[in-house]
Amino acid sequence: MHPAKHVLRHDEVHVWTAALCDGFSAEDADILDRDERERAQRFRFERHRRQFLQSHVMMRRVLAGYTGMAAGALTFRHNRNGKPGLALCRGKRPLHFSLSHGGDRCMLAVRAEHPIGIDVEQVRDLPDLLAIARRHFVRAESDALGQLHGVARRDAFFALWTRKEAVVKALGAKLGDCLDRVQFDLEGRLLSLDGDPSHPDRWTIIRLPDTPGYIAAVAGNPGFRKVVRFDWSPAREWPAQGAARRVSLPNAAIDEFVAHRCKAPVVRAMRFVSEQAGVEHG
């Protein structure tokens, strides 16, 4: 057991982003447990198998920095719906996390004491987009999407999907059974959960700053006040103390991440790694 490398305040959510690349070594997967390796083998395509392994290696290495444990020593428990959670020693503060990947991007949200959910999606054209919405969304949501066209409809669909999936993950529920339990308007406001309009006041739901071609959202109940973002690289498992530089986003950008009655400041820990020198600069 080693001291934790990073401090997670009670009102913060940390979001880690990684680019999934082709240069992944099978040796990196040695820290994964038997269950993770067996799940990886179920993927039909090698690309998807590699992305699963990479994202879980990243998840373990990041979580190890919060717990002070070795990445390979972390153990996980799953609830009845399959949502994983860390099995920590008695007396330790509960640490919650949520993992998502889309395209070649992976995102991990970490929060102390309270559940958290995150979803990232690669924006792409879907010929049956409205049919998907009518099958999985609240009718008012699919009707609103039907009033849009082209790129506006596509982007609104993925914005809705990421927010809804982030909430479902925070609830620890099954995705396919629960997307229609959560209702948003196209402005991103949570209107109701299970038909109850009082629930939105308890949540913070934020659309994260876009990486071109991607949309992501993070959600938590009870609400949180701040999101801190980090870029993860396998070359450096963790920013050295003091090397992570926090930069406040412009107010205009923060205003776009407004949840229902909540403006959560978003700061980003910028990491610049010089591969040639092997030096990290703040």
HUWO-V735589 format. One record per backbone hydrogen bond with DSSP energy under -1.0 kcal/mol. CO is the residue of the C=O (numbers start at 0). NH is the residue of the N-H. E is the energy in kcal/mol with one decimal. If there is no record, write none. Layout:
co=<CO & CO>
nh=<NH & NH>
e=<E & E>
This chain:
co=<8 & 10 & 10 & 12 & 13 & 14 & 15 & 16 & 17 & 21 & 24 & 25 & 26 & 28 & 32 & 33 & 34 & 35 & 36 & 38 & 39 & 44 & 45 & 46 & 47 & 48 & 49 & 50 & 51 & 52 & 53 & 54 & 55 & 56 & 57 & 58 & 59 & 60 & 62 & 63 & 64 & 67 & 69 & 74 & 76 & 78 & 82 & 84 & 88 & 93 & 95 & 97 & 99 & 101 & 103 & 104 & 105 & 106 & 107 & 108 & 109 & 110 & 111 & 116 & 118 & 120 & 125 & 127 & 128 & 129 & 130 & 131 & 132 & 137 & 138 & 139 & 140 & 141 & 144 & 148 & 149 & 150 & 151 & 152 & 153 & 154 & 155 & 156 & 157 & 158 & 159 & 160 & 161 & 162 & 163 & 164 & 165 & 166 & 167 & 174 & 174 & 177 & 180 & 182 & 182 & 184 & 188 & 191 & 192 & 195 & 195 & 198 & 199 & 203 & 205 & 210 & 212 & 214 & 215 & 216 & 217 & 218 & 219 & 224 & 225 & 226 & 227 & 228 & 229 & 232 & 239 & 244 & 246 & 249 & 250 & 252 & 253 & 258 & 261 & 264 & 265 & 266 & 267 & 269 & 271 & 273 & 278 & 280>
nh=<11 & 224 & 225 & 227 & 109 & 229 & 107 & 231 & 105 & 23 & 27 & 28 & 29 & 31 & 36 & 37 & 38 & 39 & 40 & 41 & 42 & 48 & 49 & 50 & 51 & 52 & 53 & 54 & 55 & 56 & 57 & 58 & 59 & 60 & 61 & 62 & 63 & 64 & 66 & 67 & 4 & 1 & 72 & 86 & 84 & 81 & 78 & 76 & 91 & 112 & 110 & 108 & 106 & 104 & 19 & 101 & 17 & 99 & 15 & 97 & 13 & 95 & 113 & 218 & 216 & 214 & 128 & 131 & 132 & 133 & 134 & 135 & 136 & 141 & 142 & 143 & 144 & 145 & 147 & 151 & 153 & 154 & 155 & 156 & 157 & 158 & 159 & 160 & 161 & 162 & 163 & 164 & 165 & 166 & 167 & 168 & 169 & 170 & 172 & 177 & 178 & 180 & 193 & 190 & 191 & 187 & 184 & 182 & 195 & 192 & 198 & 201 & 202 & 219 & 217 & 213 & 122 & 120 & 207 & 118 & 205 & 116 & 203 & 264 & 12 & 266 & 14 & 268 & 16 & 235 & 242 & 269 & 267 & 253 & 254 & 255 & 256 & 261 & 258 & 226 & 248 & 228 & 246 & 244 & 280 & 277 & 273 & 271>
e=<-1.7 & -2.0 & -1.5 & -2.7 & -2.7 & -2.7 & -2.5 & -3.0 & -2.5 & -1.3 & -1.5 & -1.2 & -1.7 & -1.7 & -2.0 & -2.4 & -2.4 & -2.0 & -1.6 & -1.0 & -1.3 & -2.0 & -2.7 & -2.1 & -2.1 & -2.1 & -2.7 & -2.5 & -2.0 & -2.1 & -2.6 & -2.3 & -2.2 & -2.4 & -2.5 & -2.6 & -2.1 & -1.0 & -1.7 & -2.3 & -3.0 & -3.3 & -1.4 & -2.6 & -2.6 & -2.2 & -2.2 & -2.9 & -1.9 & -2.7 & -2.9 & -2.8 & -3.3 & -2.3 & -2.7 & -2.1 & -2.6 & -2.4 & -3.1 & -2.0 & -2.5 & -3.4 & -1.1 & -2.7 & -2.1 & -2.3 & -1.6 & -2.2 & -2.3 & -2.6 & -1.5 & -2.0 & -3.0 & -2.0 & -2.8 & -1.8 & -2.2 & -1.9 & -1.8 & -1.1 & -2.2 & -2.9 & -2.1 & -2.3 & -2.1 & -2.1 & -2.4 & -2.9 & -2.4 & -1.7 & -2.6 & -2.9 & -2.2 & -1.9 & -2.4 & -2.5 & -2.0 & -1.9 & -2.0 & -1.3 & -1.2 & -2.1 & -3.1 & -3.1 & -1.4 & -1.9 & -1.7 & -2.5 & -1.7 & -1.5 & -1.0 & -2.5 & -1.6 & -2.1 & -2.3 & -2.6 & -2.6 & -2.8 & -2.0 & -2.2 & -2.7 & -2.2 & -2.2 & -1.0 & -1.9 & -3.0 & -2.8 & -5.1 & -2.3 & -1.3 & -2.8 & -2.2 & -1.4 & -2.3 & -2.3 & -1.2 & -1.9 & -1.6 & -2.5 & -2.0 & -1.2 & -2.1 & -1.5 & -1.0 & -2.5 & -2.2 & -2.7 & -1.1>
